[in-house]
Amino acid sequence: MISFYPGPSKIAPDLDKYMQEAYDEGILSCNHRSPSFMQLMEECLLTIRKKLDLPKNYEVFFVSSATECWEITAQSYHGKKFMHIYNGAFGEKWSKYNQVNDPITYEFPLHKNISLHQLSQLGAADADILCLTACETSNTTFIHPKTFQKIKKRFPNPLIFIDATSSMSGLRMDWKSGDLWYASVQKCFGLPSGLGVMICSPKALSKINKKDTHYNNLWSIYKNQQKRQTTHTPNILGIYLLNKVLQHRPDITTIDITLKKRMKETEKFFKKLGYEFLVPVSRLRSPTVLGIKTSKEKVQLLKKLAKEHQITLGNGYGAWKETSFRIANFPAHTDNDYDKIKDFFKKIEKV
């Protein structure tokens, strides 16, 4: 079965081999204060820096999930003036979770880019933190790196927090256009769920509420990371697999080119078959998740037939749950996988 579900999705190749290696090496029996774990963490941090091309002064932290980052940021920056900028379900959920900080919200249309003028009108320049979603998995929209750069230039004072769950490790990021980035590993990293990665700038670290007493606050996470430890017993297997998978991957520039090229070809394919996309404007579509609209009856039929052909299509989400399906385009997917899904659609459409 090939899973095109947009997370958890298809896992990276050789994961079974890496899991056996972890078992054989005994790392899974080591406590998280031991030299063996600290060595693993150091190696994994170096691998992430190299493979994702991070700025030297940005820090990398391990948490349990992207969703946990909502809680960590709400607590660790409690009392700050937040503005949430979104057009989909996950961006909206983040803002609702952060109600403790009474954020300003700006919901921009699905078919349009973010309006810097509207942000100015809403007081973005006076905010402490701007929160955005790079690839909105629910509706498959995309914020171009140049848009982040424009926001950073227009509003230089606020911190910029970015949900990069469907893009980190799949697309090349302009890291300096954001101050705190986070993602879960079950999408572009090609791993089982249960681990999150957070990347922070020196500016983000300097603004942490150091008096926050929550157990997993960002200041404690940072202090422990300096010792190559964690605040809690971590997902050691997840960290081991993350290190192994990234070590055997091409650099992020190569992956970025590959995924964008494949998505363009996939869009052309489905357009030729007469399908409509959730996002009508090409430049606003995510390169990592494609959303396709059709009738409720056809969605049900497509998913049923796909399953018979050993293919898992992603469900629609939210308002589009019953009238759309989604197709993940992550690094673990191969061109051969895409040949198979195209052959399937050709067959059922009798092209």
matplotlib code that plots the C-alpha trace (Angstrom):
import matplotlib.pyplot as plt

x = [0.0, 1.4, 0.1, -0.4, -2.1, -0.7, 0.6, 1.3, 2.3, 4.7, 7.8, 11.4, 13.1, 15.3, 13.5, 13.3, 17.0, 17.7, 15.3, 17.2, 20.5, 19.1, 18.1, 21.5, 23.5, 21.7, 20.8, 17.1, 18.1, 20.2, 18.9, 18.6, 21.3, 23.9, 26.9, 25.5, 22.3, 24.1, 26.4, 23.4, 21.7, 24.9, 25.2, 21.5, 21.7, 24.7, 23.0, 19.9, 22.0, 23.9, 21.0, 18.5, 21.2, 20.4, 22.1, 24.9, 23.3, 19.9, 19.1, 17.3, 15.1, 13.2, 9.6, 6.7, 4.8, 4.0, 0.8, 2.8, 4.5, 1.3, 1.4, 5.1, 4.9, 1.7, 3.3, 6.9, 5.8, 2.8, 1.8, 3.1, 0.9, 0.2, -1.2, -2.3, -2.4, -4.1, -6.5, -7.1, -8.1, -4.7, -3.7, -7.1, -6.8, -3.4, -4.9, -7.8, -5.4, -3.6, -6.6, -4.8, -2.8, -5.9, -4.4, -5.4, -6.5, -6.3, -8.0, -7.0, -8.8, -7.9, -7.3, -5.3, -1.9, -1.5, -2.2, 0.6, -1.7, -4.3, -1.7, -0.6, -4.3, -4.6, -1.5, 1.1, 3.9, 2.9, 2.6, 5.3, 4.7, 3.3, 2.1, 1.8, 1.5, 4.0, 1.9, -1.6, -2.2, -6.0, -6.6, -3.2, -2.3, 1.2, 3.0, 5.9, 9.3, 9.3, 6.1, 7.8, 10.7, 8.4, 6.6, 10.0, 11.1, 7.8, 7.5, 11.1, 10.3, 7.9, 9.1, 7.8, 6.6, 6.0, 4.2, 6.3, 4.8, 4.1, 7.3, 10.2, 12.7, 10.9, 11.2, 14.1, 13.4, 14.7, 15.3, 16.2, 12.7, 11.3, 12.4, 10.7, 9.9, 8.3, 7.2, 6.3, 8.2, 5.4, 5.3, 8.3, 10.8, 9.3, 9.1, 6.4, 4.7, 5.8, 8.6, 8.6, 11.4, 11.6, 14.1, 14.8, 16.7, 18.7, 16.0, 13.3, 15.4, 16.1, 12.3, 11.4, 9.6, 12.2, 9.8, 7.5, 7.2, 5.6, 7.6, 8.3, 8.9, 11.2, 13.8, 14.2, 14.3, 17.1, 19.1, 18.9, 19.7, 23.0, 24.0, 22.6, 19.8, 16.0, 13.6, 11.8, 12.5, 12.6, 11.6, 15.1, 14.1, 12.6, 15.8, 17.9, 15.7, 15.7, 19.5, 19.7, 17.1, 18.6, 22.1, 21.1, 19.1, 20.3, 20.7, 17.6, 18.1, 18.0, 14.9, 13.2, 13.8, 12.6, 9.3, 8.4, 9.1, 7.0, 4.1, 4.0, 3.9, 1.2, -0.9, -0.7, -1.8, -4.9, -5.8, -5.7, -8.1, -10.5, -10.1, -10.3, -7.9, -8.9, -6.5, -7.3, -4.1, -1.0, 1.5, -0.6, -0.7, 1.5, 4.3, 4.0, 0.2, -2.2, -6.0, -8.4, -12.2, -14.9, -18.4, -19.0, -20.0, -16.8, -14.6, -16.0, -15.6, -12.1, -10.9, -12.6, -11.1, -7.6, -7.6, -8.3, -5.2, -3.0, -3.1, -4.3, -5.6, -5.7, -9.2, -10.4, -10.4, -12.9, -15.3, -13.9, -13.9, -16.5, -15.9, -12.1, -9.1, -5.5, -2.3, 1.0, 4.2, 6.9, 10.6, 9.8, 7.5, 9.3, 8.7, 7.6, 4.9, 3.6, 3.7, 1.4, -1.1, -1.2, -1.7, -4.6, -6.3, -5.7, -7.4, -10.5, -10.9, -10.2, -7.7]
y = [0.0, 3.4, 6.2, 9.6, 10.7, 14.1, 13.0, 10.4, 9.4, 7.1, 6.5, 6.8, 3.8, 1.6, 2.6, -1.1, -1.4, 1.7, 0.4, -2.8, -0.9, 1.2, -2.0, -3.7, -0.7, -0.6, 3.1, 2.3, 1.1, 4.2, 6.8, 10.3, 11.7, 9.2, 10.0, 7.7, 9.7, 13.0, 11.9, 10.8, 14.2, 16.1, 14.1, 14.6, 18.3, 18.6, 16.5, 18.8, 21.9, 20.5, 19.0, 21.8, 24.5, 26.3, 29.6, 28.9, 30.8, 29.2, 26.5, 23.2, 21.6, 18.3, 18.2, 15.7, 17.3, 20.4, 20.7, 20.8, 23.9, 25.8, 25.2, 25.9, 29.2, 30.3, 29.6, 30.7, 34.1, 34.6, 38.3, 39.1, 40.7, 38.0, 38.3, 35.1, 35.3, 32.3, 31.1, 27.5, 25.1, 24.6, 28.2, 29.0, 26.2, 27.6, 31.0, 29.5, 27.5, 30.8, 32.6, 32.9, 35.7, 37.3, 37.4, 39.6, 37.5, 38.1, 35.6, 36.1, 34.6, 31.2, 32.7, 35.7, 36.5, 38.2, 41.9, 43.9, 46.9, 44.9, 43.8, 47.4, 48.4, 45.7, 46.8, 44.2, 46.8, 47.0, 43.3, 41.3, 38.1, 37.3, 33.7, 32.2, 28.8, 28.1, 25.3, 25.0, 21.2, 21.5, 23.5, 23.0, 26.7, 28.0, 31.2, 31.9, 32.6, 36.0, 36.9, 36.0, 38.2, 41.1, 40.7, 40.6, 43.8, 45.6, 44.7, 44.2, 44.4, 41.5, 38.0, 35.7, 32.2, 29.8, 26.5, 24.6, 21.1, 20.3, 22.0, 21.6, 19.0, 19.1, 22.7, 25.1, 27.8, 31.3, 30.7, 34.3, 35.5, 33.7, 33.5, 30.3, 27.4, 24.1, 20.8, 17.2, 14.5, 12.4, 14.5, 15.7, 14.0, 10.6, 9.2, 7.8, 10.3, 11.2, 13.7, 17.5, 19.8, 23.4, 25.9, 29.2, 32.4, 34.2, 37.0, 34.4, 33.1, 36.5, 37.2, 34.1, 34.6, 33.1, 33.2, 30.7, 27.7, 25.2, 22.0, 22.0, 25.7, 26.9, 28.3, 24.9, 23.2, 25.6, 25.1, 21.3, 21.4, 23.2, 20.0, 17.9, 16.7, 17.2, 18.3, 15.0, 11.4, 11.9, 9.8, 8.3, 6.0, 9.0, 11.0, 8.1, 7.6, 11.3, 11.3, 8.3, 9.3, 12.8, 11.5, 9.4, 12.2, 14.7, 18.3, 20.4, 22.4, 19.2, 17.9, 21.3, 21.2, 17.6, 18.1, 21.4, 19.8, 16.7, 18.8, 20.9, 17.7, 16.3, 19.5, 19.3, 15.7, 16.3, 19.5, 17.5, 15.0, 17.8, 18.0, 21.3, 22.3, 23.5, 26.5, 28.1, 30.2, 28.2, 30.3, 29.9, 26.1, 24.0, 22.1, 19.4, 18.7, 18.9, 19.4, 18.3, 19.1, 16.9, 15.6, 13.8, 10.6, 10.7, 11.2, 8.1, 6.1, 7.2, 6.4, 2.9, 2.1, 3.5, 1.2, -1.7, -0.7, -0.5, 3.3, 5.5, 8.9, 11.7, 12.7, 16.3, 18.4, 20.8, 22.4, 20.3, 17.0, 15.3, 17.1, 16.9, 14.6, 15.4, 13.9, 14.2, 15.0, 14.3, 13.3, 9.7, 9.4, 8.3, 9.1, 5.4, 6.0, 8.9, 6.8, 4.3, 6.9, 8.4, 5.0, 4.5, 7.7, 7.1, 3.7, 4.9, 7.9, 5.7, 8.1]
z = [0.0, -1.0, 1.3, -0.2, 3.0, 4.0, 7.4, 8.7, 5.3, 3.5, 5.6, 4.3, 2.8, 4.9, 8.1, 9.1, 8.8, 10.9, 13.6, 13.8, 14.0, 16.9, 18.7, 18.0, 19.2, 22.5, 22.3, 23.1, 26.5, 27.4, 29.7, 28.4, 30.7, 29.5, 27.3, 24.6, 24.3, 24.4, 21.6, 19.5, 20.1, 19.2, 16.0, 15.1, 15.7, 13.4, 10.7, 10.8, 10.6, 7.6, 5.7, 6.3, 5.8, 9.1, 10.1, 12.6, 15.4, 15.2, 17.8, 17.2, 19.9, 20.1, 21.4, 21.0, 18.1, 16.2, 18.2, 21.5, 20.1, 20.3, 24.1, 24.4, 22.6, 24.4, 27.8, 27.0, 25.6, 27.8, 28.0, 24.6, 21.9, 19.4, 15.9, 14.1, 10.3, 8.6, 5.9, 7.0, 9.8, 11.4, 11.5, 13.0, 15.6, 16.6, 17.2, 19.2, 21.4, 22.1, 23.4, 26.8, 25.1, 23.5, 20.0, 17.1, 14.1, 10.4, 8.1, 4.5, 1.5, 0.1, -3.4, -2.4, -0.9, 2.5, 2.3, 4.0, 4.0, 5.9, 8.4, 9.0, 9.5, 12.1, 14.0, 13.0, 13.6, 17.2, 17.8, 19.6, 17.6, 14.2, 13.7, 10.2, 8.5, 5.6, 4.0, 5.3, 5.1, 5.5, 2.3, 0.6, 0.4, 0.4, 1.6, -0.7, 1.0, -0.7, 1.2, 4.5, 3.5, 2.7, 6.1, 7.9, 6.0, 6.5, 10.2, 11.6, 15.3, 15.9, 16.2, 13.4, 14.3, 11.5, 11.4, 8.8, 9.4, 5.8, 4.4, 6.8, 5.3, 2.0, 0.9, 1.2, 3.8, 4.2, 7.9, 8.7, 7.6, 10.7, 14.3, 15.4, 13.1, 14.1, 12.5, 13.2, 11.6, 10.0, 6.9, 4.9, 7.3, 6.4, 9.9, 12.2, 14.4, 17.9, 17.4, 16.7, 15.7, 16.7, 15.3, 17.0, 16.3, 18.9, 18.9, 19.7, 22.6, 24.0, 24.3, 26.2, 29.5, 31.8, 34.8, 33.1, 35.5, 33.1, 33.0, 29.3, 28.8, 26.1, 28.4, 30.1, 26.8, 25.7, 28.9, 28.6, 24.9, 25.7, 27.7, 24.8, 27.0, 27.1, 29.8, 29.6, 28.6, 24.8, 21.9, 21.5, 18.6, 16.8, 17.2, 16.1, 13.0, 12.2, 12.2, 10.0, 7.4, 7.0, 6.7, 3.7, 2.0, -0.7, 0.4, 0.8, -2.4, -4.4, -2.6, -3.1, -6.8, -7.0, -5.2, -7.0, -10.4, -9.5, -8.2, -11.4, -13.5, -11.2, -11.5, -15.3, -15.2, -13.1, -15.0, -18.3, -16.7, -15.9, -12.2, -10.2, -7.5, -4.0, -4.6, -7.9, -8.1, -9.0, -7.1, -3.9, -4.0, -1.7, -3.5, -0.9, -0.7, -3.6, -2.9, -5.6, -5.7, -7.0, -5.9, -2.6, -4.5, -6.7, -3.7, -2.0, -5.2, -5.8, -2.3, -2.6, -5.9, -4.9, -1.9, -4.2, -6.2, -3.0, -2.9, 0.0, -0.9, 1.7, 2.9, 2.5, 5.6, 7.3, 4.9, 2.1, 4.0, 1.8, -1.6, -1.9, -1.6, -1.0, -2.4, -0.4, -2.3, 0.3, 0.0, 0.8, -2.2, -5.4, -9.1, -9.4, -6.7, -8.8, -12.0, -10.1, -9.0, -12.5, -14.0, -11.6, -12.5, -16.2, -15.8, -14.0, -16.3, -19.3, -20.8]

ax = plt.figure().add_subplot(projection="3d")
ax.plot(x, y, z, "-o")
ax.set_aspect("equal")
plt.show()
